[in-house]
Amino acid sequence: MKFFGRLIVLCRGDSEQIALWLDERDLRWLAFCAASIVAGCALYGGVVGLWRAPAQAVYTAVKMPLLVFLTCGANALLNGMLAQLLGSGLGFRQTSLAILMSFATSSVVVAALSPVSLFVCLNTPPPAAHAEHGAAHSVMILCNVVFIAYAGVVANQRLLRMLAHRCGNARVARRVFGSWLAGNLFLGAQISWILRPFIGSPLLAVQFLRDNPFHGNFYETVFNALKNTIQ
């Protein structure tokens, strides 16, 4: 099956076919997922960063695929152990491939949403419009959060369906899926904090990484934002 044929099957969420792919031991599916993630995330990342500056577009195009690979790699051992402990019958290689397939699906979805994101970018006041840059930055953040969340929902829905088919037990599939999702979200959020900026604040310089990337954490920032909102 050629590249685009595999892509169609993956995005369609054909659980029976995808479950069979997990048992193939060559590297073609790993290469297929990696290529899909790089292409989709780089395209979308370039559009996201373009609002701030062309250099930020290049930086974000590099960092978005990197975020996915770091999250998958750092959680690979934990996800494999959880899959076996919860009775899914999936080994470490199959677990990693299943999660990569899910990320590949979400990467294709965000790539498809890139024209919409570009439209938002071109119609949002640029950072040079000082009177409106605060509201514009918020619009960019919120729109892209919605796009990425939608891509995640689509991809995870297909992952859960494939797990249910492969495990033969919906309860086990939900437990495995929930454990994977929690771990990937928890670690992915912190890695995204370290790799910031993605959109780029109008008040700060364009940089690949902030001068203090390990200062603070994602969860502390969210907590402080909520506290400031309540007060």
Stockholm file with secondary structure:
# STOCKHOLM 1.0

chainA/1-231         MKFFGRLIVLCRGDSEQIALWLDERDLRWLAFCAASIVAGCALYGGVVGLWRAPAQAVYTAVKMPLLVFLTCGANALLNGMLAQLLGSGLGFRQTSLAILMSFATSSVVVAALSPVSLFVCLNTPPPAAHAEHGAAHSVMILCNVVFIAYAGVVANQRLLRMLAHRCGNARVARRVFGSWLAGNLFLGAQISWILRPFIGSPLLAVQFLRDNPFHGNFYETVFNALKNTIQ
#=GR chainA/1-231 SS CCHHHHHHHHHHTCHHHHHHHTTCCSSHHHHHHHHHHHHHHHHHHHHHHHTTCHHHHHHHHHHHHHHHHHHHHHHHHHHHHHHHHTTCCCCHHHHHHHHHHHHHHHHHHHHHTHHHHHHHHHTSCCTTCTTTHHHHHHHHHHHHHHHHHHHHHHHHHHHHHHHHHHHSCHHHHHHHHHHHHHHHHHHHHHHHHHTCCSSCCTTSCCCSSCSSTTSSCHHHHHHHHHHHHHC
#=GC SS_cons         CCHHHHHHHHHHTCHHHHHHHTTCCSSHHHHHHHHHHHHHHHHHHHHHHHTTCHHHHHHHHHHHHHHHHHHHHHHHHHHHHHHHHTTCCCCHHHHHHHHHHHHHHHHHHHHHTHHHHHHHHHTSCCTTCTTTHHHHHHHHHHHHHHHHHHHHHHHHHHHHHHHHHHHSCHHHHHHHHHHHHHHHHHHHHHHHHHTCCSSCCTTSCCCSSCSSTTSSCHHHHHHHHHHHHHC
//
